[in-house]
Amino acid sequence: MTTSLALRVVAGLKDKIFTGDLPPGHKLPSETELVEEFGVSRTVVREAVTRLRAEGFVETFQGRGSFVLAVPESTAFTVESAAIRTHHDVLDMIDFRLGVECEVAALAAARSDGPARDAVRAALDEFSAAAPSDAVEADFRFHRAIAAASGNRFYVELLDSLGPMMIMLPRTRLGSQHSITDAAHAERVRREHDQVATAVLAGDPDLARAAMRVHLGNTRRRLNSDSP
């Protein structure tokens, strides 16, 4: 019971910190004030302050009280194409995408609604009809449509941070037989996309996850086969 009450106090004080009502450097209200504000005991207040201190929100000074620390600013996740210099870097990028996009596809199959599924169909059709010069952008938009269909904005933001570079860089390290201008290769990629889309539209998370793993796994194998 004490812990649940302490968590309520923690949540209330965090709200004040995040909204600026308790700015950095500001002293927390006294124990007596917090007891009155939240209707809890001093024991609960002390546990709440201890938790805030452990999470890095406040610092306590003997005889002076607890003071709000500055909340660290979040840093945006970005990957500059210039930072991906080697064949190994590109393989690591594919492995990163495998870890993310397989679950994205599964969530898209489980959660997507009518408009999201229409967007996936449209992206697939666009990729299938794209000229070689537009294929990278169309490929990216297909993967982004799958992410959007998951209903999780963080997946969309992650793919946006990578951008079409995530499609382009692997292709720059593939031989001519894996060029998008090669009809057989283009058809293989189209089929892989079609299998992902079919599973998502069918609402089958396990099949969608597997189809995306096959697609990205094939890209990785193609890269390995073309490695120096």
Secondary structure, 3 states (H helix, E strand, C coil): CHHHHHHHHHHHHHHHHHHCCCCCCCECCCHHHHHHHHCCCHHHHHHHHHHHHHCCCEEEECCCEEEECCCCCCCCCCCCHHHCCCHHHHHHHHHHHHHHHHHHHHHHHHHCCHHHHHHHHHHHHHHHHCCHHHHHHHHHHHHHHHHHHCCCHHHHHHHHHHCCHHHHHHHHCCCHHHCCCCHHHHHHHHHHHHHHHHHHHCCCHHHHHHHHHHHHHHHHHHHHHCCC
